Amino acid sequence: MDDLTNQIDELLEKGCYIIDYLPEMVEKDSCGQFFDVEYYFLNSRRYTEVANRFSAVILKLMCYYHTVALWNGWVDRPAPALIDEAVREIMENHSGTLEVLFPEEDALLVFDWDCLNLSVYNPPERMQGLMEKIAVSEGLFWRSAAES
């Protein structure tokens, strides 16, 4: 399992993409209420909508790629219910990180409790196309983190 930890450490240094609930980054000098809305999504009952969408993205990716999850230890080919439970627990407890490794693709998906997005590191081009389609299917948006 040390090999998987090393792989994650290396992937966190690679290019990153975002699966987000907003189509583009909100500028710092925006007149909008980004932080109020983000806080509301994270702390109201609406968090279940976000949790369901994020879980669905991961579950759909599991249909195409070998998956290893880091949640209370390493889990090779996690049960779909484990992904649902992890995302929901992270949202309910306002803490935690779920790391989903696609070892053969050398790609990593990360969900942190305080973000309304999924970070995806080093996805190959074919995987990027699929992730964009999956994001759209869940009412989410795909973009390079460099655009953020």
Stockholm file with secondary structure:
# STOCKHOLM 1.0

chainA/1-148         MDDLTNQIDELLEKGCYIIDYLPEMVEKDSCGQFFDVEYYFLNSRRYTEVANRFSAVILKLMCYYHTVALWNGWVDRPAPALIDEAVREIMENHSGTLEVLFPEEDALLVFDWDCLNLSVYNPPERMQGLMEKIAVSEGLFWRSAAES
#=GR chainA/1-148 SS CHHHHHHHHHHTTSCEEEEESSSSCCCTTCSSCHHHHHHHHHHSTTHHHHHHHHHHHHHHHHTTSCCEEESSSEEESCCHHHHHHHHHHHHHHTCCEEEEEETTTTEEEEEETTCSEEEEESCCHHHHHHHHHHHHHTTCEEEEGGGC
#=GC SS_cons         CHHHHHHHHHHTTSCEEEEESSSSCCCTTCSSCHHHHHHHHHHSTTHHHHHHHHHHHHHHHHTTSCCEEESSSEEESCCHHHHHHHHHHHHHHTCCEEEEEETTTTEEEEEETTCSEEEEESCCHHHHHHHHHHHHHTTCEEEEGGGC
//
